[in-house]
Amino acid sequence: MSVPAALDVMRGELEDAAAHLGKLHDLRIKPMFGCLMAWLDEKPCAWLTPDGLALKLAPSDQSALLQLTGTSRLIAKPGAAISRHYIVLPAPLSRDTAQLASWLAKGARAAACARPAMPSPGRRR
């Protein structure tokens, strides 16, 4: 699959941040729904979209990040509801490897503490 140049740039920024954390080998990025989805330590951590790089964060970290100019909640596609989990970063922040790594680490910590999803009662395994 051919990846748009802007998504490829964001991929490099995310890879740099993961390398900064010493976790480059724990980062997986795959095409999904016309964008790129990223996992760190096997947990979803980011969407790379034409609107920007969006990190998955805990609600307490979302509040702090949303106070920065240029951040917004992800809207996955026109007409969709805003995301409760993903925050689109301003381009200068995503280009700052140390800052991006710090936010990526916060998201990874929150994901590690999250309870696993319960299987739906109608499904058998």
ABEGO torsion letter per residue (X at the ends): XBBBAAAAAAAAAAAAAAAAAGAAAABBBBBBGGBBBBBBGGBBABBBBAAEBBBBBBAAAAAAAAABBGBBBBBABBGBBBBAABBBBBAAAAABAAAAAAAAAAAAAAAAABBBBBBBAABBX
